[in-house]
Amino acid sequence: MSEKNRKVMTGAQKAKVALEAAKGHKTINEIAVEFGVHPTQVGLWKKALLENAGQLFDVKRGPKPIDPATDPERLFAKIGQLNMELDWLKKKLANGH
């Protein structure tokens, strides 16, 4: 019995196959042959696409939440703290301690 290597497809490739199936211009078998996958897999990807398509538009628009790591006030406070520590270390070294 010979073993075939499984074809690994990216999410974008799977989406392309599912969209082709959802269009309905070709049969599932034609799409499966064209993309080199099993017809059952084409059907599963089509089903997943249609079931999850609504979530694509559920995202609320508006201002993006501010990432605390890039908040300017926090960054300026950190710069001030580091400058104070640097000054303290310079004084400590100048005194010979």
QUIZIJO-V161764 format. One record per helix or strand of 3 or more residues. SS is the DSSP state (H for helix, E for strand). FROM is the first residue (numbers start at 1). TO is the last residue. If there is no record, write none. Layout:
# QUIZIJO-V161764
ss=(SS,SS)
from=(FROM,FROM)
to=(TO,TO)
This chain:
# QUIZIJO-V161764
ss=(H,H,H,H,H)
from=(11,28,39,68,72)
to=(23,35,57,70,94)
